[in-house]
Amino acid sequence: MKTQRLAAAVTFAFSFAVLALSACATQYDSLIKTVPVGSGTSHLAVLPFVACVKAKWATRPLKISEYSPNADGDVIAVHGANGQTMLLIDAEPSANGTGYTIYGDIVSASAYVADAHKCD
C-alpha cells in the first residue's frame, strides 16, 4: 500500500515538473520568435557572465529565474506579477567569451539591456 502511494506521489511530482518545464519552454519559444531588444558580447565565460547579469537584474522589482536549455548556454528570465516570462537573455559561448541576445516585451527592457552591457 505504501509503495503504491509512493509511486503515485513520484508520478504526480514528475508530471508536475514536466508540465512546469514545458510552460517555460513555450514562453521561451514565443519570446525567441520576437525581435531582440538587445544583444552583445562579453569577455566573460557564460557562467560568470550569467552570474553578473543575475546580480544586476536581482536589484530590479521583477522576479528572475535561470535555466539551461542546452549543454553550453544559459537563460535568465524575468517574470511579471502573474508569472509570465516578460524578458529573457539567452547567453551562449563564443570564441572570446559569451554572446548574448535579449528578448522582451516590457517597457523597462532598456534598463535590463543596460544592466547586461555592464557585464561586457
N, C-alpha and C positions, 0 to 999 in steps of 0.2 A: 504494500500500500504506500509506504514512504517512498519507495523507488519510483512509483508511478507519479506521485506528486512532484518529486524532484525532477523527473523527466519532463513533466508538463511545465514546471516553472522555468526550466532551462530552455525549452522550446519557445515559451512565451517571450522570455528575455531576448533570445536570439532573433525572433521575429520582430520585436520592437526595435532592436538595434539596426536590423536591415532596413526597416521602414524609415527610421530616422536618417540613416545614411543616404537612402535613395532620395529623400526630400532635399538634403543638402546638395546632392549631385544635380537634381533638377533645377534648383535655384542657381547653382553654379553654372550649369549649361545655359540657362536663359540669360544670365549676365554676360557670359563669354560671347554670346551672339550679338551683343550691343557694341556700339562704337566705344573704344577705350577713352577714358578721361585723362590718362597719363601713362607714361612709360619712361624707362630709363635703364641705366646700367650702374652697378655698384662694384667697387673693387673688393668688397667683402664676399666671402663664400655664402651659399644660400642660407645655412642655419644662423650664422652671425648676422646677416642682413635681416632675416625674418625677426630675430630677437630685437634688433634695433628698431624696426618698424613697429613691432608689438609694443615696445616700451613707449614709443611716441604716441601711438594710437590709443593706448590704455588711459591716457590723460583726457581723452575726449569723452563726451557723455554716452555714446552708444556702446553696446556690448560687443566684444570681439571674440572670435574663435579661430582656431588653427587646425588644419588638417593637411594630409599629404595625398594628393590624387594619384601620384606615381612615385617611383623609387627615388627620383632625383629632385623633384620640385616640392614646393610647399605653397600653401594658400592661407592667407589671413582674410577672414570675412568679417564685415561689420554688419550687425543685426539691428533692425529697428525695434520699436516697442512691442510689436506683435511677433517678433522672432524671425521675420523675413530678412533674407540677405539683401542688404541695400548697396553694398560696395565690397569689392574684394581686390586683393593684389595677388597675382599669380607670378611666383618667383621661380625661375629655372636657372640651372647652372649655365654659365657662358665661359668663353675662353679666358677672360680676365676677372672672373668673379661671378656676378649674378645679373641676369637680365630680368626685368620685371615689367608687367603690364597691369594697369589699374582699370577696373571696370566699375561703373556705378551709376546710380540714378538718384542721387541726393544733392541737395543744394550745396551742402558743405563739402562736396567732393574735393574742391580745390585745396581745402585745408589739409585733407588727408594726403593728397598728392604732394603738397609742400613738405609735409612731415616725412614722407617716404624719400624725397630728394635729399633730406638732411642725412640720410644713411648711405648716400652715393660714395 
